[in-house]
Amino acid sequence: MKAVGAVRDGLEWTKYREFFYWRLRRRLAEQRLVQDLCTADSRMIPKDAQELVCVWLKEALGSCSCDEQISEFLQHQGFTDRVKAVHGAAVERSFCAMGAELEKAGQLTGAKRLMFRCLFPQRPGASEASIDRNLRSTAGQGPFPALLGSSRSSSAKKTLR
């Protein structure tokens, strides 16, 4: 089976319970994370969420495929900040779509339009692909990385003093 590529490694009969215990814990933790991602962004399908989780795990742990290490990592550290960033991007995308619909319907004019554009500025090149790319690279910085105690804002405060 290993020569065909159906299995990664042989399983010792004496350790089968431990192997399947850690495999089950890893799979359950990954499924919980996939479910959280799909909840955070209603347009994300489970297949895309699973691919995103795989990318995040490769970034965090490298080429590690040990079920125990991955399970422990997901259990204790997880990707809460990244899930929040996915949710923030989804909310931003829905507000921009809502603004476009209101503008198209002629209901977003004058002061309403000015207020909406001040609250939700259109970013040049802010397509869905660029938002997804940013989610993969900005490990939880959110849409405004210079705000609220990030390293950039604290260094800027030091230079102002």
C-alpha positions as CSV (number, residue, x, y, z in Angstrom):
1,M,0.0,0.0,0.0
2,K,2.9,2.3,0.8
3,A,4.5,1.7,-2.7
4,V,1.2,2.6,-4.4
5,G,0.9,5.8,-2.3
6,A,-2.3,4.9,-0.5
7,V,-0.7,5.2,2.9
8,R,2.1,7.5,4.2
9,D,3.7,5.1,6.6
10,G,3.3,1.6,8.1
11,L,1.3,1.3,11.3
12,E,2.6,-0.8,14.2
13,W,-0.2,-3.0,15.6
14,T,0.9,-2.3,19.1
15,K,0.5,1.5,18.7
16,Y,-2.7,1.6,16.6
17,R,-4.9,3.1,19.4
18,E,-2.5,6.0,20.0
19,F,-2.2,6.6,16.2
20,F,-5.9,6.7,15.6
21,Y,-6.5,8.8,18.8
22,W,-4.2,11.5,17.5
23,R,-5.5,11.3,14.0
24,L,-9.1,11.7,15.2
25,R,-8.1,14.7,17.4
26,R,-6.3,16.4,14.5
27,R,-9.2,15.8,12.1
28,L,-11.8,17.1,14.6
29,A,-9.7,20.2,15.3
30,E,-9.3,20.8,11.6
31,Q,-13.0,20.4,11.0
32,R,-13.8,22.8,13.8
33,L,-11.5,25.4,12.2
34,V,-13.1,24.8,8.8
35,Q,-16.6,25.2,10.3
36,D,-15.5,28.4,12.1
37,L,-14.1,29.8,8.8
38,C,-17.3,29.0,6.9
39,T,-19.3,30.7,9.7
40,A,-17.0,33.7,9.6
41,D,-17.4,34.1,5.8
42,S,-20.8,32.8,4.6
43,R,-19.5,32.7,1.0
44,M,-16.6,30.4,1.8
45,I,-17.2,26.8,0.9
46,P,-15.7,24.0,3.1
47,K,-13.2,23.0,0.4
48,D,-11.7,26.5,0.2
49,A,-11.7,26.7,4.0
50,Q,-9.8,23.3,4.2
51,E,-7.2,24.6,1.6
52,L,-6.8,27.8,3.7
53,V,-6.3,25.7,6.9
54,C,-3.6,23.6,5.1
55,V,-1.8,26.7,4.0
56,W,-1.9,28.2,7.5
57,L,-0.6,24.9,9.0
58,K,2.2,24.7,6.5
59,E,3.2,28.3,7.4
60,A,3.0,27.6,11.1
61,L,4.5,24.2,11.3
62,G,6.4,23.7,8.1
63,S,6.2,20.3,6.5
64,C,5.3,18.6,9.8
65,S,2.7,15.9,9.3
66,C,2.7,14.5,12.8
67,D,-0.9,14.3,13.9
68,E,0.0,14.8,17.6
69,Q,1.9,18.0,17.0
70,I,-0.7,19.5,14.7
71,S,-3.5,18.5,17.1
72,E,-1.7,20.1,20.0
73,F,-1.0,23.2,18.0
74,L,-4.6,23.6,17.0
75,Q,-5.8,22.9,20.5
76,H,-3.6,25.4,22.3
77,Q,-2.7,28.2,19.8
78,G,-5.1,27.9,16.9
79,F,-5.8,30.6,14.4
80,T,-8.3,32.8,16.2
81,D,-6.8,36.1,14.8
82,R,-6.8,34.8,11.3
83,V,-10.5,33.7,11.6
84,K,-11.3,37.1,12.8
85,A,-9.5,38.6,9.9
86,V,-11.5,36.4,7.5
87,H,-14.7,37.6,9.2
88,G,-13.6,41.3,9.0
89,A,-12.8,40.9,5.2
90,A,-16.3,39.3,4.7
91,V,-18.0,42.1,6.5
92,E,-16.0,44.7,4.6
93,R,-16.9,42.9,1.3
94,S,-20.6,42.9,2.2
95,F,-20.7,46.6,3.1
96,C,-19.0,47.5,-0.1
97,A,-21.5,45.4,-2.1
98,M,-24.3,47.0,-0.1
99,G,-23.0,50.4,-0.9
100,A,-22.7,49.6,-4.6
101,E,-26.3,48.3,-4.6
102,L,-27.6,51.4,-2.8
103,E,-25.7,53.7,-5.2
104,K,-27.0,51.8,-8.2
105,A,-30.5,52.1,-6.9
106,G,-30.0,55.9,-6.4
107,Q,-30.5,55.7,-2.7
108,L,-27.0,56.7,-1.8
109,T,-26.6,60.4,-2.7
110,G,-25.4,63.6,-1.1
111,A,-24.5,63.4,2.6
112,K,-25.4,59.7,2.8
113,R,-22.9,58.9,0.0
114,L,-20.2,61.1,1.6
115,M,-20.8,59.5,5.0
116,F,-20.6,56.0,3.5
117,R,-17.4,56.7,1.6
118,C,-15.8,58.1,4.8
119,L,-16.7,55.0,6.8
120,F,-15.9,52.5,4.0
121,P,-13.4,54.0,1.6
122,Q,-12.9,52.2,-1.7
123,R,-9.4,50.9,-1.8
124,P,-7.7,50.8,-5.2
125,G,-7.3,47.2,-6.3
126,A,-9.3,45.8,-3.4
127,S,-10.8,42.9,-5.2
128,E,-11.8,39.6,-3.6
129,A,-8.6,38.0,-4.8
130,S,-6.5,40.6,-3.2
131,I,-8.4,40.4,0.1
132,D,-7.9,36.6,0.1
133,R,-4.2,37.0,-0.7
134,N,-3.9,39.5,2.2
135,L,-5.7,37.0,4.6
136,R,-3.0,34.4,3.8
137,S,-0.2,36.8,4.4
138,T,-1.3,39.1,7.3
139,A,-1.5,36.7,10.2
140,G,-4.3,38.5,11.9
141,Q,-3.3,42.1,11.4
142,G,-6.8,43.0,10.1
143,P,-7.7,45.7,7.6
144,F,-5.8,48.4,9.6
145,P,-2.5,47.0,10.8
146,A,-1.2,50.4,12.1
147,L,-4.0,50.7,14.7
148,L,-4.5,49.5,18.2
149,G,-1.1,48.5,19.5
150,S,0.6,47.0,16.5
151,S,4.4,47.2,16.3
152,R,4.2,49.9,13.6
153,S,1.9,52.2,15.7
154,S,4.0,51.8,18.8
155,S,7.2,52.6,16.9
156,A,5.4,55.6,15.4
157,K,4.4,56.8,18.9
158,K,8.0,56.5,20.1
159,T,9.2,58.7,17.3
160,L,6.6,61.3,18.1
161,R,7.7,61.6,21.8
